[in-house]
């Protein structure tokens, strides 16, 4: 019988001890595998977040909060100042206004205020520009209903989703806005068009002026689909706000210069603006991911060290128990290498059985453990990001702040930050199994070689003499 076969059979000489050893090692190996899987998942997400860092920076008047807050609107001269800064590729201006039904426009809002809007209207009167009107047969404010205003965005380029606060912009009929036009034309959201029976070529009244519908768009969310897009110069002229800007979207010439441009804007514009870059939210997301990564690294190291120590102590105990057996083997001519090979094969048998059980445990518990690690980081990042971006340049419904579902520039950054931590799943692939198996085998070899080599070097007579 060769050394390898003898070692494998020795692993089953004591079934109770074998079972105990396999269970203890399986827990350590399973934990190590869970941490390894989590580390791979977090590393992949970090790479994905870093690759998605954009080059846009949102600049808004300081202190502005929808149509409820303070702050002074920016001007075209401010845009020129920002445009002249180093590493600024472009500056896109936007201006937002609202049209009150039956006062500023013939359009009917396509948004139902719902119970939340009605609650706000009851507590704050006509807050946010909402119109209160009693229904037929009703008397007094007790029977009043609330109508939200129609939001209109003045833009320089209808293809820029960042300034529009939209996830997409599909022209479903008609055509888009010409980039340099100052005509009295508009793109109408699909829900607003349906509510008012509009189609390309139709007209409506806004600011006592006939506005022609050139196209219908779909943005992917209800709020934006209930709004209008108009050329920025046209809207500012009709709203008697020529030269004013609600927000600017600044594009840096590369992602590497986003921070430098952000710092330059803050330095040049001072306290009159609030500056938010995608890099800010990305840094928050990466900070949380790096925290999870550190935890998984330390846990992985701890699991590997504990598995090594456990196996070392077990093999040390086994080697010492078989001291006389080793003496007999040496007496009949067994070399130190053969004795070591026997104990290494026994250790490998323990480890391989433990690795099978540990892999099952790792596969079963990797996602739950990763979710526990992520959830705390996700909650903290969401709270910080929402606090930083609450309210924004896109006017809003009663109660102030950005309108629900508007997805303005600040809200898009919050969404990007949240998405970095959401839907993060651990995936068990062949690379992890290979790495895990290699680590387990290394532990087995090291954990058994040291005690086996130590005891194998003694003389046969000394080994057979007992303690």
N, C-alpha and C positions, 0 to 999 in steps of 0.2 A: 504494500500500500504506500503510495507516494505521499509527500508532505501536504500537498494541496488537498487531496481526498481526505486525509486524516483530519486536517483542519476543519473542513466542511462538516464532517461527521461529529467532531468534538463540539460544534456549535449547538448540537441537539442532545448533548449528554444530560443536561438538566433542563427539562421543559419549562419549569416554573421560572428559572432564571432567564432562559431564552425569551420567554414571553415578556417578562418585566423589562429586559434590556431593549427589546424591539419597541415596546410601547413608549418607554422614556426617550429613546433616540428618535422615534417617529414624531413625537411632539416637537422636539428641537428641530428636526429636519423640516417638518411641516411649517413651523414658524419661519424658518430661514427661507423656505420657498415662497411663502406668502409675502415676506418682505422683498424678496427678489422680484417677484411678479409686480408688486406695487411700485418698486423702484423703476422698473422698465416702463410701466404705464405713465408714471409721473414724468420721467425723462422724455418720453414721446410727446406728452402734452406740452412740456416746456419748449421743446423744439418747435412744435406747432404754433404756440403763442408767439414765440420770437419771430417766426417766419411771417406771421400775420400783422406784425406791427406796421401801421400805416404811416403816412407822412403828413397827415392833416392835423391842424390845430384850430380849435374854435375860440374865437375872441368875441366876447359879449360885454355890453355895458355893465359896469360894476353895480351890484345890488339889485339888478332888474329881476323881477319875478313875475313872469307872465305879464298880465295887464294890471296886476295888483300892487306890485312893488315900486320902489323908487328907482333912482338911476337916470342918467341922461343918455339919450341915444347917441350913437357914434355918427360921424359924418364922413363924407367922401375924402376929406382931407386926412382923416385918421387912416383910411384905407391906403391913401397914397404914402403916408408915413411908414406903414407896415410893409408896403410893397418895396420900399427902398432899402429895406434891411437885407443884410447878407444872407444868402442861402434860401431866400424866399422865391419860389418858382411862380406862384400865382396867389392872388387874393380874390376871393369870390364874395360879393356882398349879397345880403338878403334883407328884405324889409317885410314885416308882417303886420297886417291890419285885420280888422274884423268888421263884418257887415251885419247890422242889426235888422232883422226882418221887419218889413213895413216902414222902416225909417231910412236905412241906407240902401236897401236893395229890394227887389221884387222876389228874390229867391227865398225858398222855405228851407230851413235847416233840415238835414237828413239824419241828425243825431237825436235820439230819444234821451232826454236827461236822466230818466230812470229815478229810482228812489233816492239815490245819493244826490243827484242834481236837485231834486225837489226839496230834499232836506236842507241843502245849502241855500236854496232860494228862500226857504222859509226863515232861515236864521240871518240872512244877510241881505234881504231885499232883493234888489236887482244887481247884486254883485256880479262882477265879471262881464257885464254887458248883456246879461240874459234878459229877455223881454218877458214881462209878466202880463198875461192877458186872460180875462175871465172867459170861460166857455159860454156858449149860448145857454141862456136860462139861469146862469149863475149870478150871484150878487156878492159884492164884497171880495176881499182878498182871500177869504176862506175857500172860494171856488176857483182861485187863480191857477192858471197853468203856466208852465215855464217853457220858453223857446230859446235854445242856445243860438248864439250868433254863428254866422258863416265865416270861417277863417279863410283868409286869402294871403298867399305868399307871393311876394314880388321877388323874382330871381333873375339872375343874369344868364343862367344856362339851365334849362329844365332837365338836363341829363345828370346834374350833380346831386346825388342822393344825400350827401352829407349835409348840405344846406337846407334840404327839404325835410330832413328828419324821416326819411322813408327807407324801407329795405329794398324796394325796387320801384321802377316807374315804367310801366308798359302802356304804350299808346294803343288802346283797343279800337279806336276809330278816329278818323280825321288825321291831323298832323300835329307835330310839336310846335313849340314857340321858336320863332327865329331869334337867334342870339342877340341881334342888335335892334330889334324892332321896338318902336314906341307906340305902336297902334293900340287901339282899345280892344284888345283881344284877350282870351283866357282859355286855359285848359281846365276842364271841369272833372272832378272826381266822379267815378262811376256811380256811387250811391247818391251823390248830390244831383247828378244828371237824371237818374231814374226818378228821384223825388220830384223834380221840376220838369220832367218830360223834355229834357234838352238833348240835342244831338248836334254834330258839326253843322254850322250854318245858322243855328238858332241864336237868338239874342236875349239878353236880360238887362235889367237896369241896376247899376251900382254907382253910388255917388252922383245921382242924377244924370248918369251918362249911359248910353246904349253900349253894351259890351257884346262882342261877337264871340261865339264859341268856335274855336278852331279844332278842338279835339277833345276826346274823352280818355282819361287815364285810369289805370288800376295800380294802386301802390301796395296792395297786400294787407292793409289794415283799415279798419272801419273809419277811424278818425280822419286819416289822410284822404280817404276816398269820399269824404264829405266836405272837402275843401276845394279851393280854387288856386290855380297858378296863373300869375300875370307877369308881364315884363316889369322889371323893378322900376324903371323910370316912369312907366305908365301909372303904376300903382301909387308911387310917391307923389306924382303930380295930382292925381285925382284925390288923394288923401291930404293934400296940402302939406306934405312932409318932404318936399324936395331936398335931396342931398343927405337925408337921414338914413341910418343903417341900424337894424336890430342886431345883426350879428355878422361876423366875417368868418369864412373858412379859409385858413391860410395853408397852403401846401408848400412844404419844404422840398428842396431839390433832392434829398435822399433821407432815408430813415435815420441814418447816422447823425444828421444835422437837426433832427426834430428838437432835441433838448436845447441846442444852441439857439435855434430860432425862438423857442418858447421863452428862454431867458432874455433874449434881445427884445421881444415884444413887451415883456413885463418891465424891463428897464426903461424902454423908450416911452411906453404909454402910462406907466406908473399905476396909481390906484384907481384910475378911471375905468379900467377894464378887468374882467375876470377871464383868465386864460386857462384853457383845458386842452391837453393833447391826449391822443390815444396812448401815448407812452406812459401817462400818469396811471391810467387804469391798468395797463399792461404790467407796470411795475408792481401794482398792488396784487394782481393775480399771480405774478411770478414770485412775489414775496411769500404768498401762502403756499404755492407749490414747492418752493425751495424749503419751506418749513417742513412740509410733509416728506420731502426728499431726505432731509436730515434725520427725521425720525426713523424712516425706513432703513437708512444706512446704519444708524446706531443699533437698531433692532436686529438687522441682518448680522452685523458683527457680533452682537451679543448671543444670537442663536447659534452661530457657527462656533464661537468660543465655548459655549456651554456644551454643545454636542461633542466637541473635541475633548473637553475635560471629562465629561461623563464616560466616553468611550475609553479614554486613557485610564481612568480609575478602575473601570470594569476589567479591562485587559490586564492591568497591574495585579488586580486581585486574582484573576484566573491564572496568570503566570506564576504567582507565588504559591497558589494552591497546587500547581503541578510541578513544583520544584524537584521532587523525587523522580517524576516521570521524565523530566528534562535530563536528570542525571543518568537515567538508564539509557536514554537515546544517545547521549554523548559517549556513554561507555561502550555502546555497540557500534560506534563510528559515525554517528550523525554530526554533521558540521553545524557551525553556528548559523550559516545561511539557511540550511534546511529547517532548523528549529524556528528561525524567524519566519520562514515561508509558511510553516504550519500555523503559527499564531496570526499571521497576516491574513491567511485565507479564512480562518475562523472569524476574525474581525470583519472581513469583507462580507461574509455571510450574514452576520448581524446587521451590518450597514445596509446591504442590498434589500433585506427584508424590511428594515425600517424605512428605507427610501420609498418602497412601494406604498407602504401605509402613509408615510409623510406626504407623498404626492397626492394621494386621495384627499387627505386633510387640507393640503394647500389649495387644491382645486375647489373644494367645497367652501372654504372660508376666506379665500382671497378677496372676493368682491365685498362681503360684509365688513371685513377689517379695513379695506381701502375706503369704503363709504364712511366708516367711523372717523378715519383720519381726515377725510375731505370735508365732512359736514361742518365741523367746527370752524375750519378755515373758510369755507364758503359763506357761512353766516356772518363772520366778522368782515370779510371782504365786501359782501353785499351791503352791510350797514354803513361801512365807511364810504363806499362809492355812492350810495344813494344820498348820504348826508352831504357829500361834496357836490353832487350834481342836481340836488333838488331844486326845482324851478329852472327856468331857462328862458332863452330869448323867444321861444315860440309861444305866443300868447295862449291863454287857456280858459277853461271854464270857471264857474264860480268856485271860490276857494283859492284861486291863484295857482301859480306854478305851471309846469308844463301840462298840457292836456293829456288825459288818459289815452294811452295808445299812440300818442303823437310820435314818439320815437325821435325826439329832436337830437341835435348833435351830442349834448350831454348824455341823454338817455341811451344813445347808441354806444357811447363809451362804457356806460354802466353795463349794458347788455353784453358787450365784448368781455368785460371783466368777469361777469357771472359765468358766461359760457366757457371760460377757461377752466372753471372748477366743476361744471356740470357735465353729466354724461361721461364721466371718467371711469372706464371699466377696465378691470384686470383681465388680461388675455393670456392663457397658458399656451405657449407655442414651443416648438422643438428646441429653440435656442435656450429657453429657460430650463427645459428638462436636461439638456446636455450640460449646461453650466451647473445645475443642481447636482447631477450625477457625478460630475468631475469633483465638485467640492466634497461630496459624501465619500467618494473613494479616497480622496486625499486625506480626509479626516481619519478614515479607517486605517490607511497605511501608516500615518504618523502616530495615531493613537495606539497602535499595536507594536510598531517597530521599536520604539524606545524601551518599553518594559521587557520585550522579548530579547532584545540585544543585551540589555543589562544582565538578565538572568542567564542567558546562553553563554556568557563569557566565563562563568565560574567553572571550576574543575568538577568532574563527575563525582569524585568522592565527597566534595563539599556539598554538592547538590543533593546527594543521596543521604547525607547525614541528618537532614531535617533542619529545623530551626535551631 
